[in-house]
Amino acid sequence: KNPKYNGNNLLDIKENQFNRNESIDKNTWAFKVYRQHTRVINDYYWAYVPMVEQTKYKKRQETQKMTVPIFFNASGPDVRRLAPTLDKWEESIISFSNWNRINVLVTMCSNFETYLAAVTKIALESNPIVILGMTHQNDGLVFLKNEFFNNKRYRGLVDDITEGITRGDWQSRSNVFYSIFSDAPEILKISISDLEKMRNMRNKAAHSFGRDIEESRKNRTLDLLRADKLTEKKMQHFFNITYRIAQSIDEYMLNKHIGSYEALYFYHEQYVKKYKLTGYDGEIMIKVKKDLTAMNGLENWSKKYVEEMIKYYHEKI
């Protein structure tokens, strides 16, 4: 039996032989960070929801007239800051729950855009020729070893590309992305409408307390403008959209442009530069294997694979 993916989502590639154009893992390291942050956001939100719902339920069951401090068993100098009645408290917590979901959306957007910028930069390093509009693979490891990526003009070009993908409206971002990765899945392109709704809501939350930015800035009355509403169902919809886009882009970037570059980059940064290595070292190989295993929590970094990877690194000129 030799399934494409084993139980740990790791590739079983030819008995774990190193291949520059194939990753031993199903996802990029950048996506793993994005996924972990997504889980943290999810955990935080769902730690809050049941607490609020339980408290609202307890309030509905309360038959006697009870003050807010007694209901919450609250004391101390900040008691005066509590709502005057339980009904007023419930009104405020409902509004806050909406505001909380909007702020979850803000974090969600930031996490997604950070991933998009990170994976784009990795792909451009791994396969730098793609900047010229060519789709065949060209090993950026040579550029890395010779410090070509430190060139000011190169860094400026990559910064312009990543900024174009993460700033402005999503139509312009999509245009920049597909001008570089023309054969990428169209999931980003067909999701522009939802991504724009998220971007606009995020901007209003960041700049005008969840209200229309232009209307807020020209408002000359004492009236409070109506804030955005974000239901839990809609928030989950946005969560699913960004996650599916990231998954699709990650699969494309990994298989088409990145391959095993992230592991080679790790070896370059953490070992070659630190220890001034000029060739293969068996003791260093064992340390690299342990580090890769510890970082990923997985055992598929075999000695054979890591040895071949390190030798490949030193053979590239």
C-alpha positions in Angstrom: 0.0 0.0 0.0 1.3 3.4 -0.9 -1.4 6.0 -0.5 -0.7 9.5 -1.8 -1.4 10.9 1.7 -1.0 9.0 4.9 -2.9 9.6 8.2 -0.7 12.6 9.0 -1.4 14.3 5.7 2.2 13.7 4.6 3.1 12.6 1.2 4.6 9.1 0.8 6.9 10.0 -2.1 9.0 7.1 -3.4 10.0 5.9 0.0 10.6 9.4 1.2 13.2 10.3 -1.4 13.9 14.1 -1.7 12.4 15.8 -4.7 13.0 19.6 -5.1 9.7 20.0 -7.0 7.5 18.0 -4.5 6.8 18.8 -0.9 6.9 16.1 1.8 3.9 17.9 3.3 0.4 18.6 2.0 0.6 22.3 2.9 3.1 25.1 3.0 4.5 26.2 6.3 2.9 29.6 5.7 -0.5 27.9 5.5 0.1 26.0 8.7 0.7 29.3 10.5 -2.5 30.7 8.9 -4.5 27.6 9.9 -3.2 27.8 13.5 -4.2 31.4 13.8 -7.6 30.6 12.3 -8.1 27.9 15.0 -7.1 30.4 17.7 -9.6 32.9 16.4 -12.3 30.2 16.4 -11.4 29.0 19.9 -11.6 32.6 21.3 -14.9 33.2 19.7 -16.5 30.0 20.8 -15.2 30.4 24.4 -17.2 33.6 24.5 -20.5 32.6 22.9 -21.8 29.9 25.4 -20.9 32.1 28.3 -23.1 34.9 27.0 -25.9 32.6 25.9 -25.9 30.9 29.4 -26.1 34.3 31.1 -29.0 35.4 28.9 -30.8 32.2 29.6 -30.3 32.6 33.4 -31.6 36.2 33.1 -34.8 34.9 31.4 -35.3 32.4 34.2 -35.0 35.0 36.9 -38.5 35.8 38.3 -37.7 38.2 41.1 -36.5 41.7 40.6 -32.8 41.6 41.0 -30.1 44.3 40.7 -27.3 43.8 38.2 -24.5 43.6 40.9 -26.5 40.9 42.8 -27.2 39.0 39.6 -23.5 38.9 38.7 -22.3 38.6 42.3 -20.2 41.7 41.5 -18.5 44.0 44.0 -15.7 46.5 44.1 -15.2 50.1 42.8 -16.2 49.2 39.2 -19.7 48.1 40.2 -20.9 51.6 39.3 -19.9 51.0 35.7 -22.4 48.1 35.3 -25.7 48.6 33.5 -28.6 50.0 35.7 -30.9 47.1 34.9 -30.6 43.6 33.6 -32.7 44.6 30.5 -30.2 47.3 29.8 -27.3 44.9 30.3 -28.9 42.4 27.8 -29.3 45.2 25.2 -25.7 46.1 25.6 -24.4 42.5 25.4 -26.4 41.9 22.2 -24.8 45.0 20.6 -21.4 44.0 21.9 -21.8 40.5 20.4 -22.4 42.1 17.0 -19.3 44.3 17.5 -17.3 41.3 18.6 -18.2 39.4 15.4 -17.1 42.4 13.4 -13.8 42.4 15.2 -13.4 38.7 14.6 -13.9 39.6 10.9 -11.2 42.2 11.1 -8.8 39.6 12.5 -9.9 37.1 10.0 -9.1 39.5 7.1 -5.7 40.3 8.5 -4.8 36.7 9.0 -5.9 35.9 5.4 -4.0 38.8 3.9 -0.9 38.0 5.9 -1.0 34.4 4.5 -1.5 35.6 1.0 1.5 38.0 1.2 3.7 35.3 2.8 2.9 32.5 0.4 3.3 34.8 -2.6 6.7 35.9 -1.4 7.8 32.3 -0.9 6.6 31.3 -4.3 8.5 34.2 -5.9 11.6 33.2 -4.1 11.3 29.5 -4.9 10.5 30.1 -8.6 11.7 33.6 -9.4 11.3 33.3 -13.1 7.5 33.5 -12.6 8.0 37.2 -12.3 8.8 37.3 -15.9 5.5 35.6 -16.8 7.1 32.2 -17.4 5.4 29.2 -15.8 8.1 26.5 -15.9 10.1 26.0 -12.6 13.4 27.6 -12.0 15.2 26.9 -8.8 15.4 30.0 -6.6 17.7 28.2 -4.3 20.6 29.4 -6.4 19.4 33.0 -5.9 19.1 32.3 -2.1 22.6 30.9 -1.8 24.1 33.7 -3.7 22.2 36.4 -1.8 20.5 37.7 -4.9 17.3 38.2 -2.9 19.1 40.9 -0.9 19.3 43.0 -4.0 17.4 46.3 -3.3 15.7 46.3 -6.7 14.5 42.7 -6.3 13.1 43.4 -2.8 11.3 46.5 -4.2 9.8 44.5 -7.0 8.5 41.8 -4.6 7.2 44.4 -2.2 5.3 46.0 -5.0 3.7 42.7 -5.9 2.8 41.7 -2.4 1.4 45.2 -1.7 -0.6 45.0 -4.9 -2.1 41.7 -3.7 -3.0 42.9 -0.2 -4.0 46.6 -0.7 -6.8 48.3 -2.5 -10.1 46.7 -3.7 -10.2 43.0 -4.4 -10.7 43.5 -8.1 -7.3 45.3 -8.4 -5.7 42.7 -6.0 -7.0 39.9 -8.1 -5.6 41.5 -11.3 -2.2 41.7 -9.7 -2.3 38.1 -8.5 -3.3 36.6 -11.8 -0.9 38.8 -13.8 1.8 36.9 -11.9 0.2 33.5 -11.4 -1.9 33.3 -14.6 -2.7 29.6 -14.3 -3.8 29.7 -10.6 -7.3 28.5 -9.6 -9.9 31.1 -10.3 -11.4 30.8 -6.7 -10.0 34.3 -5.8 -11.4 35.8 -8.9 -14.9 34.4 -8.4 -15.0 35.4 -4.7 -14.4 39.1 -5.3 -18.0 40.1 -4.3 -17.7 38.5 -0.8 -14.1 39.6 -0.3 -15.2 43.2 -1.1 -18.0 43.0 1.5 -15.5 41.8 4.1 -13.0 44.5 3.1 -15.6 47.3 3.4 -16.9 46.0 6.8 -13.3 45.7 8.1 -12.4 49.2 7.0 -15.5 50.7 8.6 -14.8 48.9 11.8 -11.2 50.1 11.8 -11.9 53.7 10.9 -15.4 54.7 11.9 -16.7 52.4 14.7 -18.4 50.1 12.2 -20.2 52.9 10.4 -20.0 54.3 6.9 -16.7 56.1 6.7 -17.7 59.0 4.4 -21.0 59.6 6.1 -19.3 59.6 9.5 -16.7 62.1 8.4 -19.2 64.6 7.0 -21.8 64.1 9.8 -22.5 67.5 11.5 -25.3 66.4 13.8 -25.4 64.6 17.1 -27.1 61.6 15.6 -25.3 58.3 15.8 -25.2 56.6 12.4 -26.3 53.0 12.2 -23.5 50.5 12.6 -23.0 47.4 10.4 -24.7 44.2 11.5 -22.9 40.9 11.2 -24.8 37.7 12.0 -23.1 34.6 13.2 -24.2 32.8 10.1 -22.7 35.5 7.8 -19.5 35.5 9.9 -19.1 31.7 9.4 -19.8 32.2 5.7 -16.9 34.6 5.5 -14.7 32.3 7.5 -15.4 29.4 5.1 -14.7 31.6 2.0 -11.3 32.8 3.1 -10.3 29.4 4.3 -11.3 27.7 1.0 -9.5 30.3 -1.0 -6.3 29.9 1.1 -6.5 26.1 0.7 -6.9 26.3 -3.0 -4.1 28.8 -3.5 -1.8 26.9 -1.1 -2.2 23.6 -3.1 -1.4 25.5 -6.3 1.6 27.4 -4.9 3.0 24.3 -3.3 2.7 22.0 -6.3 3.5 24.6 -9.0 6.1 26.9 -7.5 7.3 26.0 -4.0 7.9 22.3 -3.7 10.4 21.7 -0.9 11.8 25.2 -0.9 10.7 26.1 2.7 12.7 23.2 4.2 15.7 24.2 2.1 15.3 27.8 3.2 15.1 26.6 6.9 18.4 24.7 6.5 20.0 27.7 4.8 19.0 30.2 7.5 19.3 28.1 10.6 22.4 26.0 9.8 24.4 27.1 6.7 24.5 30.8 7.7 24.8 30.1 11.4 27.6 27.5 11.2 29.3 28.6 8.0 28.7 25.2 6.4 30.2 24.5 3.0 29.2 20.9 2.5 27.3 17.9 3.9 27.8 17.1 7.6 26.3 13.9 9.1 26.0 15.3 12.6 24.3 18.4 11.3 21.9 16.3 9.3 20.7 14.6 12.5 20.1 18.0 14.1 18.2 19.2 11.1 16.0 16.1 11.1 15.2 16.6 14.8 14.4 20.2 14.3 12.1 19.5 11.3 10.4 16.7 13.2 9.9 18.9 16.3 8.6 21.8 14.3 6.0 19.7 12.4 5.3 17.2 15.2 5.7 14.4 12.6 8.1 11.6 11.9 8.3 11.6 8.1 11.5 13.5 7.9 13.6 10.3 7.4 17.4 10.4 7.5 17.5 9.5 3.8 15.2 12.4 2.9 17.1 15.0 5.0 20.5 13.7 3.8 19.4 14.0 0.1 18.0 17.4 0.8 21.2 18.7 2.3 23.3 17.2 -0.4 21.0 18.8 -3.0 21.5 22.1 -1.3 25.3 22.0 -1.5 25.4 20.7 -5.0 23.4 23.7 -6.4 25.7 26.5 -7.6 
